[in-house]
Amino acid sequence: MFGFMLDETEAHETGRAQTCRTCHIRVAQQAPRVVVGEDTYHRDCYEAAHKKRTGKRPMLVAHNGDRVTFRPAA
């Protein structure tokens, strides 16, 4: 489905595996993600759900200057 989001070549687990709250697939370590409180989403899943709910794309900002972790803009 989303081959770039799931890193199947990763052999070792680092801590608790993060799963997307929308599609329930594990979020790869280097995949773009959105963190909302305790919940983690693939960026594409979050944007699709937000657009379906509100009719427009969400405004996301980088979290702590990280290029793969985002949070919704306030």
C-alpha positions, 0 to 999 in steps of 0.5 A: 500500500504505502511502501515508502512508509513501512521499512521492511528491511529494518531488522531490529526494533528500537523501543516501542513500535509506533503505529499510525492511528488511522491505518494501523500500520507501523510508521517507519523510523525515517517516514514523515509523521505527524505527532498529536499528543500521544498519537502518531500518524503517517503524514499522508494519513493525517492530511487525508483525514483532515481534508476529509473532515474540514475540506482543506489541507492542514497547516503543519510545522516541523517539530523541534526542527526535525525534517520528518516529524510534524505537528499541527500549527496552532 
